[in-house]
Amino acid sequence: MLTDKDIRALKPREKPYKVADAEGLYLYVTPAGGKHWRLKYRFEGRERLLTLGSYPAVGLSTARQHKDIARDQMAKGTNPAAAKAAERSVQAVNFRAVAAEWQAKQTWSTKTREKAEWTFKDLIYPDLGDRPIAQIDAPEILSCLRKIEARGKHETAHRTRQRISQVFEYAIATGRVRSNPTPRGRSLAPIKVSNRAAVTDPRQVGELMRALAGYTGEATTAAALRLAPLVFVRPGELRNARWSEFHLDAIADLGPLWRIPKERMKMAREHLVPLSKQAVAILRDLHALTGSGHLVFPGLRSRDRPISDNTLNAALRRLGYSSDEMTSHGFRAMASTLLNEQGFPPDVIELQLAHQERNKVRAAYNRSQRFDERRKMMQAWANYLDQLKRQPAQKRAQ
């Protein structure tokens, strides 16, 4: 059997020659001085050849390990050459292909899918997309994420890291890689958490309701402002509302209802919003203006496009509320805070906010059993806002 000393002493000759080790393993020495490991074996009655790499990149002990693995494969009825070709095929699959395969299996809302596609296309694929996924390492991923951090987008960097990690977990499950090289979140700069501004003091809420009622801007914006605190859905869910989703006349014992399809929900699950009498009145008035189209809140430039992301926030600024005082998303925090203070069941409030229930058993129970409580809560909430709006006005601190 060969030793490292023997191998180092091998000199090139005019013609290639072979130097045997054991059990079919040998070195093929070329006139140029190359020393290449090869394994001669028989499988299914035929003599075959397997290349195992070149010395010294593949040392003597490693070559023997490869030989032992090949013999073990033959003992199990597998052709080592075919197994190696299959492994090379798997390793050649690039990150983009695996990511696309993983994305296709996700049951996301339309908005979440659009955000994910943007993340992969603009932030991940330029660096990792065409790289064989089995060859990507942690420093390479971190370099990709550092570019996002350099733009001050720390939260985006963390979310992008999570997407990359999810693709690698899928790649492990489907046999493309053996481990997940994605760096941990601690390798990135921490996210600066900032709560969305919201008015939660009852007296200030009353003032806000009076301000919303007195808004004199565009009619669709005015209606959206008055409806937002009554339904407290996410701003994107509100501005993209379709008339086909609303049932302003009572449906059996469910009452008036807004049924938001799962494609437009963050959690990719249909969401039911019981409509109070006050909400129905706003929607009936608005229907006379926009009911001929499919959008409840069409934009000024096109009836086929909804009001923009910033429309409601800009209207709040026009009413005198800074971004540190109130945002369109703040209506959710306002409702959550005050409904909890009034003693409504936290589970019912969370359901109406369409927050994800981590406990699957509780989630199934809640979705099927709590609608009547939600309907009563939404009407009580609308009545409470009316009560606050009727309270004597007080000068707001500037």
C-alpha positions in Angstrom: 0.0 0.0 0.0 1.1 3.6 -0.7 2.4 6.0 1.8 2.6 9.8 1.5 6.4 9.5 1.1 5.9 7.1 -1.8 3.4 9.5 -3.5 5.6 12.6 -3.1 8.5 10.6 -4.7 6.5 9.8 -7.8 8.0 11.5 -10.9 6.3 12.2 -14.3 7.3 10.0 -17.2 7.0 10.3 -20.9 3.7 8.4 -20.8 1.0 8.3 -18.1 1.3 5.4 -15.6 -0.6 3.9 -12.7 0.5 3.2 -9.1 -1.8 0.9 -7.1 -2.8 1.3 -3.5 -5.4 -1.4 -2.6 -8.8 -2.7 -3.5 -8.9 -1.0 -6.9 -7.6 2.4 -5.7 -4.7 3.8 -7.6 -2.9 7.0 -8.7 -2.9 8.0 -12.3 0.3 10.0 -12.9 0.4 12.2 -16.0 3.4 13.5 -18.0 2.6 17.0 -16.7 3.1 15.8 -13.1 -0.6 15.5 -12.1 -1.5 12.7 -9.6 -5.1 11.8 -9.8 -7.0 9.3 -7.7 -9.1 6.7 -9.5 -11.0 3.7 -8.3 -11.5 0.6 -10.6 -14.5 -1.5 -9.6 -17.0 -4.0 -11.0 -20.7 -3.4 -10.9 -23.4 -5.5 -12.4 -20.8 -7.6 -14.2 -19.0 -4.6 -15.8 -15.7 -3.0 -15.1 -16.1 0.7 -14.2 -14.0 3.7 -13.2 -14.6 6.4 -10.6 -12.5 9.6 -10.2 -11.9 10.7 -6.7 -9.9 14.0 -7.0 -6.2 14.9 -7.3 -3.3 14.7 -4.9 -2.5 16.7 -2.7 -5.9 18.4 -2.6 -7.3 14.9 -1.8 -4.9 13.2 0.5 -4.2 9.5 0.9 -6.5 9.0 3.9 -9.3 10.9 2.2 -9.0 8.9 -1.0 -9.2 5.7 1.0 -12.3 7.0 2.8 -13.9 7.7 -0.6 -13.0 4.2 -1.7 -14.6 2.7 1.4 -17.8 4.8 0.8 -17.9 3.5 -2.8 -17.5 -0.1 -1.7 -20.3 0.4 0.9 -22.5 1.8 -1.8 -21.9 -1.3 -4.0 -22.7 -3.5 -1.1 -26.1 -1.8 -0.9 -26.7 -2.2 -4.6 -25.8 1.4 -5.6 -23.4 2.3 -8.5 -20.9 4.7 -6.9 -20.5 6.6 -10.2 -24.2 7.1 -10.6 -24.4 8.2 -6.9 -21.7 10.8 -7.5 -23.3 12.1 -10.6 -26.6 12.5 -8.8 -24.8 14.4 -6.0 -23.2 16.7 -8.5 -26.5 17.4 -10.1 -28.0 18.3 -6.7 -25.1 20.5 -5.8 -25.3 22.3 -9.1 -28.9 23.6 -8.3 -28.7 27.4 -7.7 -30.2 29.3 -4.9 -32.8 31.0 -7.2 -34.3 27.6 -8.3 -34.7 26.4 -4.7 -36.1 29.7 -3.5 -38.7 29.8 -6.3 -39.7 26.2 -5.4 -40.1 27.1 -1.7 -42.1 30.3 -2.5 -44.5 28.3 -4.7 -45.4 26.2 -1.7 -46.3 29.1 0.6 -49.9 30.1 1.3 -49.2 33.8 1.7 -51.6 36.7 1.2 -51.1 38.6 -2.1 -49.3 41.5 -0.3 -47.0 39.2 1.6 -46.1 37.3 -1.6 -45.4 40.6 -3.4 -43.1 41.7 -0.5 -41.3 38.3 -0.6 -40.8 38.4 -4.3 -39.3 41.9 -4.1 -37.0 40.8 -1.3 -35.6 37.9 -3.3 -35.4 39.8 -6.6 -33.9 43.0 -5.4 -32.0 42.1 -2.2 -31.0 38.4 -2.4 -30.7 37.3 -6.1 -28.1 39.8 -7.2 -25.6 38.2 -4.8 -26.8 34.6 -4.2 -29.3 33.9 -7.0 -27.1 32.2 -9.5 -24.7 30.6 -6.9 -25.0 26.8 -6.4 -26.9 26.6 -3.1 -24.6 23.9 -1.8 -21.6 26.2 -2.2 -22.9 29.2 -0.4 -21.3 29.8 3.0 -22.0 32.1 6.0 -19.6 34.9 5.1 -21.2 35.1 1.6 -24.6 35.5 3.1 -23.4 38.0 5.7 -21.8 40.1 2.9 -25.2 40.2 1.2 -26.9 41.3 4.4 -24.3 43.9 5.2 -25.1 45.7 2.0 -28.7 46.2 3.2 -27.4 47.4 6.6 -25.2 49.9 4.9 -28.3 51.6 3.6 -29.7 51.9 7.2 -32.3 49.2 6.6 -31.6 47.2 9.7 -35.1 45.6 10.0 -35.1 44.8 6.3 -31.7 43.1 6.8 -33.1 40.9 9.6 -36.2 40.0 7.6 -34.0 39.1 4.6 -31.8 36.9 6.8 -35.0 35.1 7.8 -36.0 34.5 4.2 -32.6 33.1 3.3 -32.7 30.8 6.3 -36.1 29.5 5.4 -34.9 28.6 1.9 -31.9 26.7 3.4 -34.2 24.8 5.8 -36.3 23.8 2.8 -33.1 22.8 0.9 -32.1 20.6 3.8 -35.5 18.9 3.8 -35.3 18.2 0.0 -31.7 16.9 0.1 -30.0 19.9 -1.6 -27.7 20.8 1.3 -26.7 19.2 4.6 -26.7 22.3 6.9 -28.0 25.9 7.1 -25.1 28.4 6.8 -27.3 31.4 7.4 -25.7 33.6 10.2 -27.6 34.1 13.3 -29.5 37.4 13.9 -26.9 38.4 16.5 -24.4 38.9 13.6 -26.5 41.9 12.4 -27.0 45.3 14.0 -30.1 45.2 16.4 -33.4 46.5 15.2 -34.5 49.8 16.8 -38.0 49.1 17.9 -40.4 52.0 17.6 -44.1 51.7 18.4 -46.5 53.2 15.9 -47.9 56.5 17.3 -51.5 56.3 18.5 -54.0 58.3 20.6 -55.2 56.2 23.5 -56.3 58.7 26.1 -60.2 58.8 26.0 -60.4 62.6 26.1 -57.9 62.8 23.2 -59.8 60.1 21.3 -62.9 62.2 21.6 -61.1 65.2 20.1 -59.7 63.0 17.4 -63.2 61.7 16.5 -64.5 65.3 16.3 -61.5 66.2 14.0 -62.2 63.3 11.7 -65.9 64.2 11.5 -64.9 67.7 10.5 -62.4 66.8 7.8 -63.2 68.8 4.6 -60.8 67.2 2.1 -61.6 64.6 -0.6 -64.9 62.7 0.1 -63.3 59.2 -0.2 -60.5 60.2 2.2 -63.0 61.7 4.6 -65.0 58.4 4.6 -61.9 56.3 5.0 -60.9 58.4 8.0 -64.2 58.1 9.7 -64.4 54.3 8.9 -60.9 53.5 10.1 -61.5 53.7 13.8 -64.7 51.7 13.5 -63.2 48.7 11.8 -59.5 49.1 12.9 -58.2 46.9 10.1 -54.7 47.3 8.7 -54.4 50.4 6.5 -53.7 48.3 3.4 -56.7 46.2 4.0 -58.9 49.3 4.3 -57.7 51.2 1.3 -57.9 48.1 -1.0 -61.5 47.3 0.1 -63.9 46.1 -2.7 -67.6 46.7 -2.7 -68.1 43.0 -3.5 -66.7 42.2 0.0 -69.4 44.1 1.9 -72.8 42.9 3.0 -74.5 46.1 4.3 -77.8 44.3 4.8 -77.8 41.8 7.7 -76.8 38.2 6.8 -79.0 36.0 8.9 -77.8 36.3 12.5 -74.4 37.6 11.5 -75.6 41.2 10.8 -73.9 43.5 8.4 -70.5 42.2 7.5 -67.3 42.9 5.7 -65.6 39.7 4.5 -62.0 40.3 3.6 -60.6 37.5 1.4 -57.4 35.7 2.6 -55.5 37.0 -0.4 -55.5 40.4 1.1 -54.8 39.4 4.7 -51.4 39.4 6.3 -52.0 36.0 7.8 -53.5 34.6 4.6 -56.8 33.8 6.3 -60.2 35.2 5.6 -61.2 37.8 8.1 -64.7 38.8 9.1 -65.4 42.4 10.3 -68.9 42.9 11.9 -70.1 46.3 10.8 -71.7 48.6 13.4 -74.7 50.8 12.5 -72.3 53.8 12.3 -70.0 52.0 9.9 -72.9 50.9 7.7 -74.2 54.6 7.5 -70.7 55.8 6.3 -70.6 53.0 3.7 -74.1 53.7 2.4 -73.3 57.4 1.9 -70.0 56.5 0.2 -71.7 54.0 -2.1 -73.5 56.8 -3.8 -70.1 58.2 -4.9 -68.0 55.2 -5.6 -70.5 52.3 -5.7 -70.4 52.1 -9.6 -66.8 50.9 -9.4 -65.2 47.9 -7.7 -63.1 49.9 -5.2 -64.6 51.5 -2.1 -61.8 54.1 -1.9 -60.6 54.8 -5.5 -57.8 57.3 -6.0 -58.2 60.6 -7.7 -56.2 59.8 -10.8 -57.8 56.4 -11.6 -60.9 54.6 -10.3 -59.1 51.3 -10.8 -56.4 52.2 -8.3 -57.0 52.7 -4.5 -56.0 55.7 -2.5 -52.3 55.6 -1.8 -50.5 54.3 1.3 -49.8 57.8 2.5 -53.3 59.3 1.9 -54.7 58.7 5.5 -51.4 59.8 7.2 -51.3 63.0 5.1 -54.9 63.7 6.1 -54.1 63.3 9.8 -51.2 65.7 9.3 -53.6 68.2 7.7 -55.8 67.8 10.8 -52.8 68.8 12.9 -51.6 65.4 14.1 -47.9 64.8 13.8 -46.4 61.4 13.0 -45.4 61.2 16.7 -49.0 61.6 17.7 -51.2 59.5 15.4 -50.8 57.3 12.3 -53.3 55.4 10.2 -52.0 52.2 11.8 -52.5 53.7 15.2 -56.3 53.1 15.0 -55.5 49.5 15.8 -53.5 50.3 18.9 -56.2 52.8 20.0 -58.9 50.1 19.7 -56.8 47.4 21.3 -55.8 49.6 24.3 -59.3 51.0 25.1 -61.2 47.8 24.4 -58.9 46.0 26.9 -59.4 48.8 29.4 -63.2 48.4 29.1 -62.9 44.7 30.0 -63.6 43.0 26.7 -62.1 39.5 26.4 -58.5 39.7 25.1 -59.0 36.7 22.9 -62.0 38.4 21.2 -60.0 41.6 20.7 -57.1 39.7 19.2 -59.4 37.9 16.9 -60.9 41.1 15.6 -57.4 42.5 15.1 -56.7 39.4 13.0 -53.6 38.7 15.0 -52.2 35.1 14.6 -53.1 32.7 17.3 -49.9 30.7 18.2 -51.9 27.9 19.8 -53.5 26.0 16.9 -56.2 24.4 19.1 -57.2 27.8 20.5 -57.1 29.3 17.0 -59.6 26.7 15.7 -61.9 27.2 18.6 -61.8 31.0 18.4 -62.4 31.2 14.7 -65.5 29.1 15.0 -67.0 30.2 18.3 -66.4 33.9 19.0 -68.1 35.8 16.2 -71.3 36.8 18.1 -69.1 38.3 20.8 -67.1 40.2 18.2 -70.3 41.6 16.6 -71.5 42.9 20.0 -68.1 44.3 20.8 -67.9 46.2 17.5 -71.2 47.9 18.1 -70.3 48.7 21.6 -67.0 50.2 20.4 -68.8 52.4 17.8 -71.2 53.6 20.5 -68.3 54.4 22.8 -66.5 56.5 20.1 -69.8 58.4 19.6 -70.0 59.0 23.3 -66.4 60.3 23.4 -67.1 62.5 20.4 -70.0 64.2 22.2 -68.0 65.1 25.2 -67.1 68.9 25.7 -64.1 69.9 23.5 -60.8 70.7 25.2 -58.0 72.6 23.6 -55.3 70.2 22.4 -51.7 70.8 23.4 -49.6 71.7 20.4 
